[in-house]
Amino acid sequence: MLQKGKMVVSAVVLVMFLAGTVPVRALVRDDDHKCEQRIHKAEDKLQNAIRKHGEHSRQAEQRRHELEEARERCHHGDHDHDHR
């Protein structure tokens, strides 16, 4: 009986561990995907500003700054602070 009880406890611990890690991995992948989307959107906005206003325009410089910020947030794992 004691051996069966140990097996049950082990199984419960394993299930709890797996249940806790799977959603975290899914959230990390989702955050990574959202970051990539933000970077892509910022790159598109930069290209549009360059086409409309010129490569060295104030608008293009602003978009470059926003692109750099998006990259920094993603690479430093600060996903939660971007609500755009």
N, C-alpha and C positions, 0 to 999 in steps of 0.2 A: 504493500500500500504506500509506503514511504517513497519508493522509486516512482510510482505513478504520479504522486503529488509533485515531485520534483520536475517530472516531464511536463505536467500541466503548467506549473509556474514558469518554466523555461519557455514554453510555447506562448504564454501570455506576454512575457517580456519581449520576445521576438516580434510578435504581432504589434505591440505598442511601439517598438523601435521602428519597424518598417512603416507603420502608419504615420509616424511623426516625420520621417525623412522624405517620403515620396512627395507630399504636398510642397515641402520646402524646395525640392529640386524643380518642381513644376513652376513655382513662383519665380525662381531664379531665371529659368528659361524665358518666362514671360517678360521679366524685367529686361533681360538682354535683348529680346525682340523689340520691345518698346524703345529701348535706347537706340538700337539700329534704325528704327523708323524715325526717331527724332533727328538723328544725325543726317539721314537721307533727306528729310524735309528741310533741314537747315542748309544742306548743300544745294538743294533745288532753289531755295530762296536766294542764296548767294549768286547762283548762276543767273537768275532772273534780274537781280539788281545790277549785275555787271552788264547784261544785255541792254537794260533800260537806261542806266545812268553812267556806265563806264566803269572800267576796272578799278580806278582810284577814286571813285566818288565817295561821298560821305555815306550814302546808302549801302554801297558795297562794303565799306569798312565796318559799318554796323553789323551787316550780315556775317562778315568774317568773325567778328567778335562773338556773335551768337553761336556760330558753328563751333568755335573754340570752346565756349562754355558747355555746349551739348557734349562735346567729346570729353571734356574734363569730368563732367558729372558721370558719364558712363564709365569711364576708365577708373574712376575713384570709387565707384559703387554707391554714389549718392543718388540713387534712383528715386527715393521717396520725396525728395525736395523739389522735384520738377512737376508742376501741375499745369502745364500748357496744353 
